[in-house]
Amino acid sequence: MTLKDRKLAQRIYLYLGALFITSLVVSNLIFQKFFYWNPLGDFTVFGVSLFEVSVGILPYPITFLITDLISEIYGRKMANQIVTAGIFASFFSMGIILLAEVAPAIPSSPINDETFTQVFALSPIAVLASMIAYLLAQYVDVAIYHFWKKLTKGKYLWLRNNFSTFLSQFLDTFTVVGLLCVFKVLPWELFFGLVVSGFIFKIFIAFLDTPFLYFFVYIMRKRFNLKLNEELDLDILD
């Protein structure tokens, strides 16, 4: 492995990490707005319209695509490092928001204290719920991905991509909605509907991201001359 390839591999990993952390932090900041997407018509699940979900769910599936790509090319250790960095970034961003909320707005401020609080007041509770769910889901996703990768000896990329995402997305949706209900951010009567609706939406997105994973894995393997089931180890590149 040449020095040029080493630098390129590190740069790509850095950019993937930046996309991952940005997607995660943004999803925590915008979660309070909900929307209804009805490509299948007006269906309801336990009293909740199918695909009635938070806008925070839009960037979140990107994080699973990125961890799967990093797992495939860079290995489990590097994927878990990105997950840990994402947790730190989320809590750090919430600390900044709490500090901003304490600072009183001046009379001429375009956004007053009431508006700021209305938008961000629930964020600490929601982020706590999201981080617990995220911590569980992402580490489970990485673990299951590598379980299937080892079992299939690097074959059937679609299998480990989807099977790891299915379980981890269910754990994430179930946990975060449950915790938001426990903290009384959401009413319990919406629990089952939001879990089912959110999970189906995430599974739909997971199917859509599989071709993208194949494409990026193909490009990376070709660029770095990686064989099937071979990974880049940034610790020993020379």
N, C-alpha and C positions, 0 to 999 in steps of 0.2 A: 504494500500500500504506500503510495507516494505521499509526500508532504502536501501536495496540492489536493489530493483526494481526502486526506485527513482533515484539512481545513474546510473543504466543501461539506464533508459529512457533519462536522461540528456546526457549521453555519446552518445547515438544513435542520438539524436538531434544535438549534436555538430558535429558529423561526417557527418551527412546529410548536415548541414550548410557548412562544409568545402568542400564537393563535389559540392554543389551548387555554392559557390563563386568561386571555382577553374574553374568550367565549364564556368561561366560567364566571368571571367577575360581573360581566354585563348581564348574564342571566339572573344573577342575584339582585341586581339593581333595578331591573325592569319588570320583575315578576308580578307586581300588583295590578297590572293591566291584563284583563282577560279578553279573549276574542272567540268567535264561533266560526269554524270552517266547515262548510256543509257540502262537500263534493258528492256525498252519497244521499243527500236529501235530509229531511228533518227527522232524525232518529234520536231517541232518548234512551239513556241507560241509567236505571235507578234514579229517575227524576232529573238527570242532567243531560243536556243535549250532547250527542256524540261529537267529539272534537271541540268541546267547549273547554279551552285550555288557556293557560297563562302565556303571555308573549315571551316569558322567560324560558319557555320550552324550546323556542326557535333556535337559539345558538347552542343549547345544551347537547344535542346529539353530535355536534361537531367534536365535542370533547372525546366521545367514544370512538369516533372515526380516527382521531389523531392518536389516541392511546393504542388502538389496534395497529395502526401503521408503525408507530414506534416499537411496539412489541414485536412486530414481524421483522423489522429491519435492524433495530438496535438491541432488542432483547428485553427481558422482563425487568432487569434492574433499572434500565434507563426509563422505562415506562412508569415504574413506581416513583422514580425521582420527580417526574413531571407531575404526577398526582399529588405528591407531598408539597411541591412548590405551589400548586394551585390552591391547596388548603391555606397555606401561609398568605398568599396574595389576597384571598377572599377575606380572611380575618383582618388583615392590614387595611384593606379598603373600607371595611366596616368601622374600624377605629377612626379613620379619617372622617367618615360621615358623621359619627357620633361627636367628634370634635367640632365639625362644621355646624351641627345642630345646636351645640351649646353656645356658640358665638352668636350674639344678638344681631339681627339685621338692622341696618340704619334706615331712617325714614325714606330715603330716596332709592333704596334697593329694589331692583325690578322684581325680585322674589322675596316676599316677606316671610317671617318666621312660621306663620300658620300654613302657608302653601308648602314650604320646605318640609315641615313636620308631617303634613298630610301625605306627601310623596314618599318620605323616607322613614317615618316613625316606626313602621312595622318591620323594617329591614333587619335590625339585629335579631329579633325572634325568628324571622323567616330564614335568615342566613344560618342561624344555629341549627334549625331543622334541616335546611338544605345541606349543610356541611356534614351532619351526622349521616344523612342519606347518601350523600356524595362519597364520603369516606368508605362506607360499606360497599356501595355499588361499584366504584371505580377499582378498588382493590380486588373485588370479586371478579370483575370483568377481566382484569389482567391475569388473575390466577386461572380462570376457566379457559381463557384464550390459550395460555401456554399448556394447560392440560390437554386440550384438543390438538394443539400443534405437536406435542410430544407423542400423543397417541397415534396420530395420522402421519408422523414422520415428515411434517411440513407440507403434506398434500391437503387438498380440499380447503382452500382458503375461505371459501364461502361458508363452510360449516362452522369453523371456529369464530369467524366474524359475527355470524348471526346468533349462534347458540350462546356465546358469551354475552352478547348484547341483550338478548331476550331476558335472561335471568337477572342480569344486573339492572336493566331498565325497570323490571318489575319491582325489584327490591328498592330501587331509588324512588319510584312513584309511590309505592305503598308506604314507605317510611316517611317521606317528606309530607305527604297529605295527612298521614296519621298524626305526625307531630304538630302540624299546623292546626289540626282539630283539637289536639290536647292543649295547645297554647291559646285556643279560642280565636285564632285568626280566621278560621273557617268553621262553619257549623257542621256538626256531625252528620246531619241528613244528606250532605253533599259528598260524604266520604267515598262510598262505593262507586258513585257515578264518576267522580273525578279520577279515582284510581283506574277504573276500566277505560274511561275516555283517554286519559293521559297515556296509559300503557299501550293502547291500540295505536294512538298517534305516533308514539316513539317506535313501535314495531314497524309501522308503515315507513317511517323515515329510515329505519335500519335497513330495510330491504332496498331502499333507494340508494343508500350510500355504499352498498357492496360493489357495484361497478366502479365507483371512484376509488375504492380501496384496491381493487385489482389493477386499475390503471396506475396508481401511484406506486404500488409495490413493483409492478413491471418496470417502470421507469427507474426506480432506485436499484433494483437488481441488475438491470442492464448497465447502468452508469458505473456501479461499483463491482461489476463482475461477480455477483453473489450467486452461489449455487442454491438449489432448493434446500430450504431449512437452514441455510447459513446466515449468520447475523454479523453486523458490524460491531466491533468492540472498541469503543472510543478510548478505553483505558490502555489498550496495547497497540493501537495503530502506530506505525512508524514509517 
